[in-house]
Amino acid sequence: MKNWLTLSQEVKEALDTGKPVVALESTIITHGMPYPENINTALSVERIIRNQGAVPATIAIMHGEIRVGLTEEELNELAGAKEVEKVSRRDLPVVLANRAYGSTTVAATMICAEMAGIDVFVTGGIGGVHRMGETSMDISADLEELALTNVAVVCAGAKSILDIRLTMEYLETKGVPVLGYQTSRFPAFYYQDSGFDVSATVSTPEEAAKILKQKKEMGLSGGTVIGNPVPTDAALDKSWVEERITEALAEAEKDGIKGKDTTPYLLDKLKDVSEGRTLTANIALVEHNARNGAKIAAALSAIS
């Protein structure tokens, strides 16, 4: 797979010299936000990471290659592209063989980040077990990737549209550490407290880095989830969010929405009914994750 990786000069030099690098997914650009908020957020996140002394590495499939680190021109090209495949593990060979555009999900970004030698990845929220997942078996490939691939994922928890209890149970079964960054409760994307405890709390980037280094030195396979709650001033009311999700799920079932189309459908519905408040929260939490993720990457680089 490394034969298919193309690292930007900036990312390559950073990895060669031991400078901290932070991986970024591209599905948030193509499927997570509308234009122009998507490109504005992508550029803002990269700027935040650089301001913390780290190098951003947005990952996407372009022209038959896995690009690790995109130029501003390439980010604009991706943000404005009309047909972009949402790529998880199963889709990588298909999209590469067809030389199509592909935006990487959490799972695919983890795979590519590990191949490139990047230890820390920042995203909005991870996928998980969907509501009614005990009967539909609709479980995001993100969870299985977290059981396999040794990359730390800094996120605002799991997306609110998911079944957080079953998602946490799945992660526990797979032996994935779930750390809370300055919190003892697992966040739930739009709101700060899902109602479930994390496996450990870290108060500083250095504490998180020490755990990540220890895990890697022990040779324990699989990733680490670092839950970083949405900032208080951007968080939404939990009961209001839950009511809107219930309504959106009913509409999704009526419209026959299933599988990987479910998440973007629900996020779009929530954006509409919230008059943009969910989009504002989404942008705020991604930027917050980028800031703290870059700090953790820098702390890990300092002790590695």
C-alpha positions in Angstrom: 0.0 0.0 0.0 2.9 2.4 0.6 3.5 2.4 -3.2 0.2 4.2 -3.5 1.0 6.9 -0.9 2.2 10.3 -2.1 3.4 12.5 0.8 3.6 16.3 0.4 7.0 17.8 0.7 6.0 19.5 4.0 4.7 16.2 5.5 7.7 14.2 4.3 10.2 16.7 5.8 8.3 16.8 9.1 8.2 13.0 9.4 11.9 12.7 8.4 12.9 15.3 11.1 10.6 14.1 13.9 8.4 17.2 13.7 4.8 16.5 14.9 2.3 15.7 12.2 -1.5 15.6 12.5 -3.6 13.5 10.1 -6.9 14.9 8.9 -9.8 13.2 7.1 -11.4 14.5 4.0 -15.0 13.2 4.3 -15.7 16.1 6.5 -15.0 18.3 3.5 -16.9 16.4 0.9 -19.8 14.9 2.9 -19.8 16.6 6.3 -20.3 20.3 5.5 -21.8 22.4 2.6 -19.7 24.7 0.4 -18.1 27.1 1.3 -18.1 26.2 5.0 -16.3 23.0 4.1 -13.2 24.7 2.6 -13.2 27.5 5.1 -13.1 25.0 7.9 -10.5 22.8 6.3 -8.2 25.8 5.9 -8.9 27.0 9.4 -8.1 23.6 10.9 -4.8 23.4 9.1 -3.9 26.9 10.3 -4.8 26.0 13.9 -2.5 23.0 13.7 0.4 25.0 12.3 -0.1 27.6 15.0 0.5 24.8 17.6 3.8 23.9 15.9 2.6 20.8 14.1 2.1 20.0 10.4 -1.4 19.2 9.1 -1.7 16.2 6.7 -5.2 16.1 5.1 -5.6 12.7 3.4 -7.7 12.1 0.2 -7.6 10.0 -2.9 -6.9 12.1 -6.0 -5.8 11.0 -9.5 -5.3 7.4 -8.5 -3.1 8.2 -5.5 -3.5 8.5 -1.7 -2.4 12.0 -1.0 -1.1 12.7 2.5 -0.9 16.4 2.8 -2.9 18.6 0.4 -2.0 22.0 -1.0 -4.6 24.8 -0.7 -5.3 24.4 -4.4 -6.0 20.7 -3.9 -8.2 21.3 -0.9 -10.2 23.8 -3.0 -10.4 21.2 -5.8 -11.7 18.5 -3.5 -14.2 20.9 -1.8 -15.7 21.9 -5.1 -15.7 18.4 -6.8 -19.1 17.1 -7.7 -18.6 13.3 -7.5 -16.4 12.2 -4.7 -16.6 8.6 -3.3 -16.9 8.3 0.5 -14.0 5.8 1.1 -13.7 3.4 4.0 -11.4 0.3 4.1 -13.5 -1.8 1.7 -13.5 1.1 -0.9 -9.8 1.9 -1.1 -8.9 -0.7 -3.8 -11.9 0.2 -5.9 -11.4 3.9 -5.9 -7.7 3.6 -6.5 -8.1 1.2 -9.4 -10.7 3.5 -11.0 -8.5 6.6 -10.4 -11.6 8.3 -8.9 -11.8 11.0 -6.4 -12.2 9.7 -2.8 -12.6 11.3 0.6 -11.4 9.2 3.5 -13.5 8.3 6.4 -12.1 7.8 9.9 -11.3 4.2 9.1 -9.6 4.9 5.8 -7.7 7.9 7.3 -6.4 5.7 10.1 -5.1 3.1 7.6 -3.3 5.8 5.5 -2.0 7.6 8.5 -0.4 4.5 10.0 1.2 3.6 6.6 2.6 7.1 6.5 3.9 6.9 10.0 1.5 9.5 11.6 0.5 8.7 15.1 -2.2 11.3 15.8 -5.4 12.0 13.8 -8.0 14.7 14.4 -11.6 14.4 13.3 -15.0 15.7 14.3 -16.7 12.6 15.7 -16.1 8.8 15.2 -18.7 6.5 13.7 -20.2 3.8 15.8 -23.1 1.5 16.4 -26.2 3.0 14.8 -29.5 3.2 16.7 -31.3 -0.1 16.4 -27.9 -1.6 15.6 -28.6 -4.7 17.7 -31.1 -5.7 15.0 -29.8 -4.0 11.9 -26.1 -4.7 12.5 -25.4 -1.3 11.2 -22.0 -0.7 12.7 -19.4 1.7 11.4 -16.1 0.3 10.1 -14.5 3.0 12.2 -14.9 0.8 15.3 -13.3 -2.2 13.7 -10.4 0.0 12.5 -9.9 1.3 16.0 -9.5 -2.3 17.1 -6.8 -2.9 14.4 -4.9 0.2 13.6 -2.4 2.0 15.9 -3.4 5.6 15.5 -4.8 8.0 18.2 -8.1 9.6 17.2 -8.8 13.0 18.8 -12.6 13.6 18.4 -15.6 15.1 20.1 -16.7 11.5 20.9 -19.1 9.6 18.8 -21.7 11.4 16.6 -24.9 12.2 18.5 -27.0 10.3 16.0 -25.5 7.0 17.1 -26.2 4.6 20.0 -23.5 5.7 22.4 -24.0 2.9 24.9 -23.5 0.2 22.3 -20.6 2.1 20.7 -18.9 2.2 24.1 -19.6 -1.5 24.7 -18.1 -2.3 21.3 -14.9 -0.3 22.0 -14.5 -2.0 25.4 -14.9 -5.5 23.9 -12.2 -4.6 21.3 -9.9 -3.3 24.0 -9.7 0.2 22.7 -8.7 2.8 25.4 -11.2 5.6 25.5 -9.6 8.7 27.2 -11.4 11.8 28.2 -9.5 15.0 27.6 -10.1 17.0 30.8 -13.4 15.1 31.3 -14.5 11.8 32.9 -17.5 11.5 30.6 -17.5 10.5 27.0 -18.7 13.4 24.8 -21.4 13.0 22.2 -20.5 15.4 19.4 -23.1 18.2 19.7 -23.2 18.0 23.5 -20.5 17.4 26.1 -21.8 14.5 28.2 -23.2 11.3 26.6 -23.9 9.9 30.0 -21.1 7.3 29.9 -17.8 7.2 31.6 -14.4 7.1 29.7 -11.8 4.5 30.7 -9.4 7.1 31.9 -9.1 10.9 32.1 -6.1 12.9 31.0 -5.6 16.6 32.0 -2.8 17.6 29.8 -1.3 16.8 26.3 1.7 15.3 28.1 -0.5 12.9 30.1 -2.1 11.7 26.8 1.2 11.4 25.1 2.7 9.2 27.9 -0.2 6.8 27.6 0.1 6.7 23.8 3.9 6.1 24.0 3.4 3.3 26.6 0.8 1.5 24.5 3.0 1.7 21.4 6.1 0.4 23.2 4.1 -2.6 24.6 3.2 -3.5 21.0 -0.6 -3.4 21.7 -2.4 -3.3 18.4 -5.4 -1.0 17.8 -6.1 2.7 18.2 -6.9 5.1 21.0 -9.9 7.3 21.3 -9.4 10.7 22.9 -12.7 12.4 23.6 -12.4 16.2 23.6 -15.8 17.8 24.4 -17.3 20.5 22.2 -16.6 23.9 23.6 -19.3 25.0 26.1 -20.3 28.1 24.2 -21.0 26.0 21.1 -22.6 22.9 22.7 -26.3 22.2 22.1 -29.0 21.1 24.5 -29.1 17.4 24.8 -32.8 16.9 25.0 -33.4 19.2 22.0 -30.8 17.3 19.9 -32.4 13.9 20.8 -35.8 15.1 19.8 -34.5 16.3 16.4 -32.6 13.1 15.8 -35.7 11.0 16.5 -37.6 13.0 13.9 -34.7 12.8 11.4 -34.4 9.0 11.8 -38.1 8.6 11.1 -37.7 10.6 7.9 -34.6 8.6 6.9 -36.6 5.4 7.2 -39.5 6.8 5.2 -37.0 7.9 2.5 -35.3 4.5 2.4 -31.9 5.9 3.5 -29.5 3.2 4.7 -25.8 2.3 5.1 -23.1 4.9 4.5 -25.7 7.4 3.3 -27.4 7.6 6.7 -24.9 9.9 8.5 -24.7 12.7 5.9 -28.5 12.5 5.5 -29.1 12.9 9.2 -26.4 15.6 9.6 -28.0 17.6 6.7 -31.5 17.3 8.3 -30.2 18.4 11.6 -28.5 21.4 10.0 -31.8 22.4 8.4 -34.1 22.1 11.4 -31.5 23.8 13.7 -31.3 26.7 11.3 -27.5 26.1 11.1 -26.8 25.7 14.8 -25.5 22.1 14.3 -23.2 23.3 11.6 -21.8 26.0 13.9 -21.3 23.4 16.6 -19.6 21.1 14.1 -17.1 23.7 13.0 -16.4 24.7 16.6 -15.7 21.2 17.8 -13.5 20.3 14.8 -11.4 23.4 15.4 -11.2 22.6 19.1 -10.1 19.1 18.3 -7.4 20.4 16.0 -6.0 22.7 18.6 -5.8 20.0 21.3 -4.9 17.2 18.9 -1.9 19.3 17.7 -0.8 19.8 21.3 -1.0 16.1 21.9 1.0 15.3 18.7 3.7 17.8 19.8 3.9 16.3 23.3 4.2 12.8 21.8 6.9 14.0 19.4 8.9 15.5 22.3 9.1 12.1 24.1 9.4 9.8 21.2 
